[in-house]
Amino acid sequence: MNIGVDARAFGMANAVVANTNDVNSGYWNPAGLIHLEDKQISLMHASYFANIAQYDYAGFAMPLDNYSAFGVSFIRFGVDDIMNTTQLIDAQGNIDYDRITYFSAADYGVMFSYTRTPLTNDHLSYGGSAKVIRRVIGDFASSWGFGFDVGIQYQKNDWSIGVVVKDITTTYNTWQIDEDVFDGVSNQIPEQDIPETTEITLPKAQLGVSKLFKFHYDYSLLAEVDLNMRFAQTNDIVSTEAVSFTPAVGFEFAFRKMVFARAGVGNFQNELQLDNSEQVSFQPNIGVGFRYKGIQLDYALTDIGDQSAAIYSNVFSLKLDWNLFR
């Protein structure tokens, strides 16, 4: 749930919490759904770790009336076709390759988002997302989790401000480990080494400010600066026992709102080197997009130049606006 969705956002280093205004707002800032004029569908695919892991996303959103909107998002991140060799050796001690089976390790997330704007102030919107998380590791273990995100957005003239708090109530995943699948396996896991069955995700916040610059009607530049906060001590460039900060900056250059070029930099981290010194790493991203009527196709290349420990990935996304079919 921390990776992100939409190639447009990836190309801007995920600095979109203030300017997001489409179906993907259900993930980034549910308050942005209020700007929908019609139903929208969004699809995204990305591959990680030399195509070993697959990351997929689908979203749908629609306005309910002039003052509210609703959206639902589905995310899957998984590694498939992992060999299960726990039963490779039969009861007589013989190796039998026919006993090898395959399983998947996958995480699923479903988010239900709702937003509305006050009747007295159409510049302001607020919303929330309820998310259900399902994690499955073959027949070995599985978990269920629940969490909530809340966000607000204020847009006036060409300025936008957005704030979102994810996992605001702290998200808990409760695991169930099926020890029966290890029956007959000689190298049993000692009982004292079985991990805790509750996984906790602490709240985190994102504050963003964006500005749209227009040039000669045909050209525009959208710039946003975000501050990502995690309420724990991490490797972020500013880190304390209570909270840690790291910035992100994103740009989107548009021609007639049809052709887009994007760039961004974020994920600034203090990395410990072999000589015990610290070095700041960061993640630069670029992207392009094309929109025609109600169809928008976007592409992003993350971590160009290999400036961080994150492995680069090609991200593709497609967005369809319902007015295309009218």
N, C-alpha and C positions, 0 to 999 in steps of 0.2 A: 504493500500500500504506500510505500515511500518512493517508488521509482518515478511515477508520474504517468500521464497519458497525453496523447495528441502530439504529432510531430511538430506542429507550430510551437507548442510550449517548449519542447526539447530544444528546438533551434534557438530559442530565446533564453536558454539556461534556466527554464522553469520560472522566469520572472514575469508572471502573468496574473498574479492574484488580484491586481487592481484593474486590469483591462479585460479580463476574461468576460465574454458576453454571449456565449453560445452553449451548445449541448454539453461541452466538456467542462462547463462551470460546475457541474455536479461534483466533480472531483476537486477542482482547484479552489473554487469559492462558490458555494451554492447560491450566494446572493446575486451572482452574475446571470443566473437563469432568467431573471426578470426582463432582460433585454430581448428575449426571443419574440419574433413576430409570427412564427409558424413552427410546426413540428420539425425536428431535426434528428438525423441519425448520424452517428460517428463510429468509425471502425479504425483500428490501429493494429499493426503487427511489428514486432521487433525480435531480433535474435541476439542472444548473448553467448559469450564463451564459445566462439567458433561454432555457432549453431547448435550447441548442446542444449541450451535452455531456450524456450520459446515464451514470449510475452505477448498476450493478446488482450484487446479491450474492445468493448462495444457499449455504446451509450445511446439513449433515446430521451428526448425532452420535448415538452410542449407547453405553451401558455394555457392556463386555465381560464383567465379573464384578463382584463387590463391591469390587474393589481397583483396577480400571483401566477406561479409557474411550477411545474413538476418535472422531475427527471429520474431516470434509473440507469445505473451503470453496472457493467459486469467486467471483472478483471480476472485473468488467469495467468499465472507464471508457473511453468513446470518443466521438469526434465523427464522425458519418457524413455521407455525401452531400457530400463536399468536391469541388468542381469541379477537375478536372485540365485545365489549359489549355496544357500543354507542347506539345501537337500541334495547337494551334489554327490555326497557319499551315502550309499545305501546302508541298510542294517548290517550287511556282511562286510562292510569296509571297502567296497568296490566303488570306483569312480564311474558314475553314470551320467553322461552329458545330457541325456534325455530328461533328466530331472531338473535341469535349469529352466526356470520360468522368468518372466519379465514383469516389471511393475513400474509405476510412475510416482514421482514425488512432486506434488503440485499444491499450489496455494490458490484459493478462489476468494474473490471479494465481490459482494453485491451491495450497492449503495442506493438508497432511496432518498431523493432530495426534494426539498420544497422551499420556495422563496416567495416573498411578497414585498410590496412597497407601501408605506403609509399613505393614506388618502390625502394627507395634508402636505406631503413632500415627495414629489416624484423623482427627486435626485437621489434619494436614499433607498436602499433595499437591504433586506436582511433575510437570512435563511439558514437551513441546517440540513445535515445528511445523517441518516441512520445507516450503519453498515454492519453486515453479517460476514464473518470471515470463516472459511472452512479450509483446513490444512490436512492433507492426506499423504501418508508415506506408505504406499502399497497396503498390504494387510498388517503392517507392523504397528502403525500408530496413526491416530487422527485427532483432530481437535475442532472445537467450535469457539468462536469469539464474537463479541458484540462491542460496538463503539459508536461515538457520535462526533460530528464535526459541526461547527457553527461559523458563520461568516457575515460580514457586513461590507457594503460597497457604497461609495458616494461619488457620483459623477456630475460634473457641472462644467459647461463650456468644453474645453479640451483637456481638462484635468480629471484624474480619477484617483481615488484612494480606496484601498481594500485591506481588510484584516480578516484572517481566518485562523481559527484554533482547531487543530485536529486532535482527535482522541481526548476531548476536553474532560471527559469523566474517567479517563484512563481505560484502555481497552484490555480486556482479559481474555486470553485463550486457554481453555481447559483441555488438556490432552488426555487421551485414553491409549494406553500401550497394551497391545495384545501379546502377552508372553507365550501364548499357546503356539504361535507360529514358529517358535524356536524349539519346539519339541523334537528331540532326536539330534539336535545340534550339540556337538561336543564342547564348543567354546561358548558356554552360556555367559550371559551378562551377570556379574555379581549383583545381588539385590541392592547393596549399598551404592552401586554405581548407576542405578536407574535414576534419570533426572527428575526434577520436580515436575509436577503435572500442570502447573499454572504458569503461563507466559504473560508478562505484563508489558504493555506499550505505554510509555509516559506521554503526557500532552506535549505538543509543540505548536508554535505559532509562527505566522508569516505576515509581515506588514509590507505593503507595497504602495508606491506612488508612481503614476505614469502621466505622460504628457504627449499629446498628439500635435505635431507640427505639420502644417499644410503649405505646399509650395505650388503656385500656379495651377491650382485646381487638380491637375493630373497626378501630382506627386505628394507623398506624405511620409512622415517618419514618426513612428511610435517608439518612445523610449520609456523604460520602466526600471526602477531601482527597488529591490526587495531586501528585507532583512529577515533572515531565517533564525528563529530562536528555538532552542531545545532546553528543557528544564532539567538539565543534568550536566555533569562535567564531561566534555568530549574533546576531540581534537580540533574543534573550530578555532578560528584565529583569535577570538576573544572567548575565554573559557573561565568560569568560576564554578564553585561547588553548587551554586543555585541555578545558574543559567549560562548558556553558551550562545554566541552569535556568529553568523557568517553571512556575507552579502552575496547578492546575485544581481547582474545587470543584463538586460536584454534589449535588443533593437529590432524593429521590423520596418523595412523600407518598402513602400507600395507604389505601384504605378496603376492608376485608374482602378484601384481596388481589385485588380485582376492578377497581377504578377507581383510576387513578394520575394524579398531577400531578407534573411534573418541572421543574426549573430548574437551570441551571449557568452557570458563567463560567470561561473559560480563554483560552489563546492570548495571554497578556500579552506584548507586544512593544514595544521602544523604536523608534519611528518617527521618522525624520529629516524635519523640516519644511523648508519653502522658505527659512526664515531661518536654517537650519543648527542650530536648536534641536531637542531631542528631546522627544517626547511619548509617553506610555505608552498604547497601544491594547489593547483586549481584545475578546473575542467572547462575548456573552451568548446563551444558548440557552434555549428552553422546550419542553415537550412534554407530551403526554397519552397515556394508554393504557387499554385495556379488555381484561379477561380473562374468559372464560366457559368453564368446564370446560377443555378442552385447546386452546382457540383464544385467541390474544392478538394484538391489533391495536394498533400504536403509531404515533404521529405526532410529529414534531419540527420546529420552526421555528428555524433557526440564524441567528445574528448579528442578532437583533432590535435595533432602534435604530441599526443601521449604525455600530457603534463601532469597526470594524476595516476593513481593506482587503478582507477576505473578503466575497464576495457572498452574500446570504442564500439559503437553499435550503429547500424543503419536502421532508421525508424521511418515507417511509412504510415500515413493515415489518410482516410477518406471521409468527407463530410457531405451529407446530402440534405438539402433544404426542401421541405415539402412543397414549396411553391413551384418547384421544378415540374411537378405533376399536375399543376392546375392549368 
